[in-house]
């Protein structure tokens, strides 16, 4: 164990929310991947607060996991891999922190180095006291963690983790459960086309010691795994990609999503039993999972998965440049995240490019999932690539997109382009290739505004440098804080003849009584922050239909008789509460099954 620290200077007050223009929805082909390149770029470069820099545009092989975490007090913690020079001969893990009052750990805009030897491929967890726990690949051949001695202090104790006897354990992903147990996954490198074992271990003393690495699956072709812990129970989950069950041609392309779960803080993981196959793709299906997955738990203790799927024709071992972002939970099952307002409007959710977007890339990929614990709403951020925004070197300049679900992932709202920074035909050093987004699992903290917290790399030349794509450039690592109410849920539909209502109004739902769904109409005489929520007779919140800013007009919301986790609720009396401006009204509704 080695002790390494950087002495933080006095903090400074800093604005945390980027000065963004109003978010615009991507609409069909005009604002999708294959749209016109003639629209104006509202940014000189991609938006966000600068955390630091890196010459190494890569952050992860496969799944990204979490590089940003919001603690219980509202502070935001970040980690990233910083290539300090061209060729990244010096590569280290860096950390940044901003507290709930907007005070940054100094040096702001640079971050602090926490690794003592060449390191990278880092993920992040938080102990209950707010101390950061950073996991990373510690060169030449093992994993390590570093634990901060105080919340946001920058005083890290670094602990290498002994490799398993059968090989190396690299590229660690981390989760910290509610009892402060630390859980890690890692992987043994193999040549392309060869299977490799993936490992699990845990610490019950906050990183002082770790259990031996245990193989949870030895059939992985991809470096695509994630681990998450429930915020309310002892559940810990492991999600990963592995060859589709029943395939006669296993490989990197023919994947399902698999899942192990412990109900008791990792003590009862039984890797001798087969994992749950949550996708169960058949040979005739057009979907296959591809090299990334992200897992979180909601406040009802349900796991939610997002992953990239590509279009496949049987088990051919060949992938196409068609992809979509998918979500899975027990209810409602498998749904498409990336389909509304994207090119999916014309291709049933598929995003596409006419040329290969690069090694280990698809037109829509690298999804990251977050949840608002107050409403249960899910948010998903990913990278989208367009045919009309490629670098002069021949690689796509990605942009970040987000969408929101207000019903546990059953339906997803319009797709919002977060970065809107096209740089078609730009030379090396002038591109705005937005990549490697990680969205904090907690969309809102206990205090402060409801926001999405995102870390990403603004690569100044398209392509992944680790794959020999593009040129070495000095790239900014950015923090983008996005107000949650600027991302529409898609549940609310605007209607009417264009005339504005004279006042606020909530109408009685129709039909009433209803089964299985009902419509709720309301009116806004001026732009307003709208809250539309369903409660049961005990006063318990059942479902948030809207919590967002809306323009003046007449609207209708549909409630399908499900709660915020997507589960069907029982027959009974429910109440719809509408708030907008200074107006508030409640309507009684009856659900009969």
N, C-alpha and C positions, 0 to 999 in steps of 0.2 A: 504494500500500500504506500502510495506517495502522496504528499500534500503539495498542492500547487494552487496559487491564488494570484489574482490581480487586484491591487488595492483600488476600490472604486472611489472616484472623486465625488464631490458634493453633487447631488442631483439638481436638475434644472427643470423648470416647468415647460412642457411642450404640448402642442396641440396634437391630439391623438387621432382625430377623424380627418381623413384626407379631404381636401377641398374639391369635391367631385361635382360635376354638373349633374342634373337629374338623370337617373338611370333610364336608358332606353331599352325597349324590348327588341330582341331580334325577331324580325317578321319575315317569314318565308325565305325566298331566295335572295331578297334584297339585303337582308342583314344576316343571312346564314353563311355557311361555308363557301358556297359557290356563287355568292352574290357579286354585284358590281364593285369595283375597286375605286369608284369615283367619289365616294362619300368623304367628307372632310374629317381629318384627325383632330379631335378637340384637345389632345395632349401633345406637348413637346416630347414627352416620353411617357412610359407607363406610370400609372398613378400609385401613390403610396408613400409611406414614411421610410426613409432609408435606415436599415438595420446595420448594414455593413456591405462587404463586397466579396467576390470570389472570381478567380480566373477559371475555376473548374465548374462549368455550368451544370454538370451532373450532380444530383443529390442522392439518388438511390438507384439500385438495380431492381426493377420491378416495383412492388408496392411501396408507397411513400410513407404510410403510417402518419403519426402525429409529430410535427416539428414545432407546434405552437399549442400551448395549454393555458387556459384561464383558471386561476386558483379561486378558492372559495371567497376571498376578499375582493376579487375583481382585478387583481394584477394579471398581466399577460407575460408569459415566458416564451422565449424563442431559442432554437438551436439550428445551426446549419454547418455544412462542410465548406470551409474556406480554403480554396487554392490560393496560396499567397504569392505565387509567381507563375510566369509562363511555363508550361509543362507541369505545373503543380508538383514540383519536387518537394516543396514545403506545403503540406496540407494538414490542416488542423480543424478541430471542432470549436466553434465560437458560440457564445451565449449572450443574449440581451434580455432586459427586463424593463417593463414600465408598470408603475403601480397604479392603483385605482384613482389617484389624483393627477395622473399624467406625468409623474416624475420618473425620469429615465435613470437607469444605472449607467454611469459614465465609463468610458467615453461614448456618448450618444452618437449613433451613426457609424460606429465602428465595431461595437461589441467587444467582448473579452475572450481571450483564448483560454480554454479549460483543459485541453489535452497536453500531455507533456512530451509525446512523441508523435510521429506522423499518424494521422487518424482521419476518420470521415464516416460517411453513411450513418448519420446520427438520428435518433428519435428521443422523445422526451416524455417524462411523467412527473407528477407532483405529489409529494407527501402531504398529509393532512395539515401540517403547519405551514404549507406554502413553499417548502424547500424543493428546488428543482432536482430531478434525478435524470441525468443524461446518459444514454447508452450509445456506444459507437464501436466501429471497427478500428481496432488498435493494431497498427502495423508492427511486425510483418504478418502475424497470423492468428490473432485472437481478438476477442471482444473485451470491452471494459465498460464500467460505469463510473460516473463522477457525481457525487452528492454534495449539494450546496450546504454549507454549515448554518446558513440562515436564509430566510426568505428574501430573494432578490439581492443577496449580498455579494455574490461573485467569489466566494471562498469555497473552492471545491476540493473534496477528498476523492482522489482517483483510485480505482481498484480494478486491476486486470482480473479476468475470470479464466480459470484454468480450462484448457481445451479438453474435449472428450478424448479418450484413449484411441478411438478409431479415426481421428482426423481433426481438422480445424472447425471452429464454430465462429462464423463471421456474419456481418451485416445484421446486427441485433435489432429487434424491435421490442419495445418495452410497454408495460402497463403497471400501474400502481393501484391496488384495490383499496377499499374503504378502511381496512385494518392496517394499511401501510406495508403490506407485503409487496415485494417487487417481483414481477414476472418477466421473463425474457424468452424470446425465440431467436434462433440463429440457424445458419445453413453452412454446409460444407461445399466449397467450390468444386465444380466438375467441368469437364469439357462440354461444349454444346452437343446436345443429343444424348447425353448420359444422365442417368438418374443420380440423385444425391440425397443424403439424409438431412432432415431438418430436426432441430433440437428444441427442448424446453428445459428451463431451470427456474428456480425462484429463491428469494431471500426472505426470511421471516424476521430479520433483525435490521431492516432498513439499509441493506447493502453491506453489512459487516461480514457476512459469509453467504455462500450460495450452495444449493443442493447440486449434486452432479448433473451434467447435461444428460437428458433422456431423449432418445429418438421418438418423435411422435409420428413420423412418416418417412420412409426411405425411398419413396417413388417419385419425388419431385423433379420435374424438368425445369421449372421456372423458379425464380427467386420472388415468389409472390405469396406472402403470408402476413397476417396481422394478429394482434392480441389486444383484448380490451377487457375491462373490469366494470361490473355494474356499480352505479352510484348508490344503490340502496340495499344490496345484499352481498353474499359471498360468491356470486357467480363470476367466473372468469372464462372467456371464450377464446378459441383459436380458430381462425378462418384461413384457408389457403386454397390454391389451385393445384390440382393433380389430375392425371389422365382420366378421361371420361370412363365411367364404369362400363365394362363390356366391350370396350374398343379393341379391335384387333391390330391397331396401328398407333400405339401410345407415342407421345412426343410432346413438344412444346406447344402445339396448337390445339390439341384435342382434350380440352380441360373441362371439368366440373368444379364447383365450389364445395369444399368439404369443411366440416365444423366439429370441433370437440368442445365440450363444456364441462366445467367443474362447478358444483353447487357450493363448495366449501373451501374457497380461497386457494384453489389449486391442489388441495390435499387429496382429492378423490379423482384426479385425472386418471383414466384407465386407457392407456394407449395400446393395450393388447386387444381391445375391442375396436371394431370398425367405426370410423367416424360417420357422422350424419352427412349424407350427400344432399345438399339443399337444392341443387338445380336439376339433377337427374336428366340431363339431356340425352335424348335418343339419337340414333344415327340419322334418322329422318329429320331431326330438328335443324333449323337454320342457325341456331346459336351455338357458340362455344365460348367459354370464359378465357380471357387472355391476360396474363401476367400482371394483373394488379387487383387488389381487393382491399376494402376498408370496412371495419366493424366497429359499431358502438352499441351501447345499451340505452334504452329510454328509462323514464322514471316509473314505468310499470314493470321493469325488469325484463323487457323483451329485447332480443338482439335484432339489429338492423344491419344489412350488408349492402354495399354498393360495389360494383365491379364493371369492368369493360368486357363487352361481348363483341365478337366479330361475326360476320356472315360466313357460313360454311356450307358446303355441299357434301354431306356425308363426312366420313373420316378420311379426307384426302391428304391431310398433312400440309395443305396449302391454305394460307389465309388470304383474304381479299381486303381491299382498302375501303371497307364498309364496316362501321362500328356504331355501337350505341352504348349508353350508360344504363345499367340495370340496377334495380333494387329488389331485395328479398327480405321478407319477414314472415313469421308464421301466418299472420293475417295482414295483408291480403294475398301473400304469395309473391310471385314474380311480376314486376311491373317495369315499364320503361320510364326512365328519368328524363332523358334528353329529347323528348319528342315534340313539345309544344312551342311553336314559334321558331323552331330550328328547321333545317331541311327535313326533319322528321315529319313535318306537315305534309310533305309530298311523297315521302318514302317510308311511312309507317315507323318513324323514329330513327332510321338509319342516317348517319353522317358519312360523308364520303369525300375523297379526293381522287383525281384522275391519275395521280402519280404516287409512288411510294413515299410516305411521309418520313421515312428514315428507320434505322434499326430500332426494333422493339417499340415502334410507334404505330398508332392508329389515328384516324382523323378526329375522333373524340376519345379521350383516354385520361388516365390518372385522376379518377374521382376521389373526392374526400367528403365525408359526411359529418354533419353537426346537428345538434338538437337544441331547441329552446325549451328548457325544463319547465317554464311557466305555462307554456301553451301546448307543448308536445309537438310543435311543428318541426319538420325535418327540412334541412337545407343541404344541397349537394353542389359542390364546386368542382369543375373539371377543366381540362385544356381542350379547346376546339381549334382545328386547323382548317384553313380555307384555300380553295384553289387560286384565289386572286391575291394571295399575300404570301409570296415565297421570296426568300432572300436571293441576292445576286448569285450566291453560291449554290442555289438549288435546293434549299430546305425550307419547310414552312415556318412562318413566324406565328406562333400560337397566341391565342388570347384566352382569358379566363371567363368562364360562363358559370352562372348559378341559376338554380331553380328551387322551388319551395313546395312542400307538401303539407297540407293542413289536415290530412286524414290518415296518418300513419304510413304513408307511402303508396296508398291505393291510387291516388291521382297526383300529378305534378303540374305546377303552374307554368306560365310562360317563361321561356328562357331569357335571361338577362345577360348581356355582354358587360362584364365588369370593367375591363381594361380599355377596350375600344382604342387600340393603338396600332393600327395597321402600318406597315412599313414595306410595301411591295418593292421588290428589286433593290432593296437597300444593300449597300456594301458592308463588309465586316466592320464593326464598330458603330454602325448607324442603325442596326436592326432593333426592333422591339419584339423579341420572341419571349413571351410570358410563359413560364413553365414551372414544373414542380410545385404546384399549389398544395398547401396543407391547411385545412380548415380546423380550427379548434373544435373539439367535440362539444364543448359548452358554448352555445351561441350567446347566452346572456349570463352575466354573473349575478351574485346575490345583490350587489348594489350597482348603480350606474345604468347607462343606456343599454337597450337591447341591441346588440351588434354582432355581426359576423367578424371573426378575427382570422386573417389569412396571412400566411407567409408564402412568398414565391420568389423565383429568380427571374430578373429581367435580363435575359441573355442578349448580348449585342451582336450576335451572329447566329442565325438559325442552324439547327443541327446539334447533335450530342457529341461534344468533343471527345468523350471517352470512346466513341465508336468511330473516330476519325472523320467526323462530320463537322464542317465549318472551321472557323479559325479561333485561336486563343484570343479572347478579349476580356477586359476587366468589366465584370457584370455587377450590378447592384442587387442586393438581397433586400426585398421590400416588405413592409407591413401595410396591409390594406385593411382598414376597419370600415365595414359597410353597415349602415343602419338596417336592421332586420325589416322594418316596415317599408323599406324601399323595394323589397322583393315581393311581388304579388303571389298569392297562394293559388290563384286560378279557380277557386271555388265561387268567387263572386263574378257575376256577369252583368255588364252595363247594358241598359236597354232604354227604349223610349224614342220620341220623335225629335229630340234635339232641344226641346223647350226645357227650361230649368224649373224645378219645383219651387214653390213659394216658401216652404219651410221644411224642417226635419219631420220625418214620419217613419214609423214602423208599422206595417200592416200585419193583420192576423195571417198566420201561415195557412197555406192551402195545398192540398186538402187537410182537413182537421176534423176528426181523427184521421191518422194516416198509417199506411203500411205499404212498402217499407221506407218511403222517402216523402219529403214535403218541401215546398218552396217558401222562402221568406223574403218579402219585398221591403225595401226601405228607400228613402229619398234624402238627398243632401242638397241644400240650397247653395252651398259654397264648398270649396275644398276643405276637407276635414280629416282628422285622425279618427278612424272608425274602429270600434270594438263591438263584435257580434259573437256572443258566447251562449252555449247551451248548458243548463244546470239541471240536476235531478231534484226531487222533492226534499232531499236532505241539505240542499245548498252546495253539493259537491259539483265541481266543474267537470263536465262531461266532454265538451268539445269546443274549441275555438274555431269559429267559422271565418273570422276576419280580425286582424290586428295590424292595420296598415293605413297609410294615407291614401285618400281617394279624391278624385275630382268631383265637382258638383254634377249631379245627375240622378237618375233612377236606376236602382240595382235590384237584382234578385239573387239570393243565395239558396243553394240546394243542400239539405241535410239528408243523408242516406241512412240515418239511424245507427251510425257507428260512433264510437268514442274516439279520442285523440290517438289511440294506438291502433285504430282500424278494426276493433272488435265490435260485433253487433250487440247493442244494448237491449235490455228486456222491455216488455210492455210496461207502460206506466205514464205518469204525468211528468212533463218536462217544461222548463221555462227558458225562453229566449230573451236575453237582455241585450239591448242595443244602446250604445253610447256614441255620440258624435258632438263635438263642441261642448256646449253646456246642456245638451239635450240627453235625456235618458228615458227609456221605456222598456217594459217587460210584457211579453205575451205568453199565455199558457197554451201548451200543446199536448196532445194525447197520442201516444203511439200504441197501436193494437197489433200484436203479432198473431 
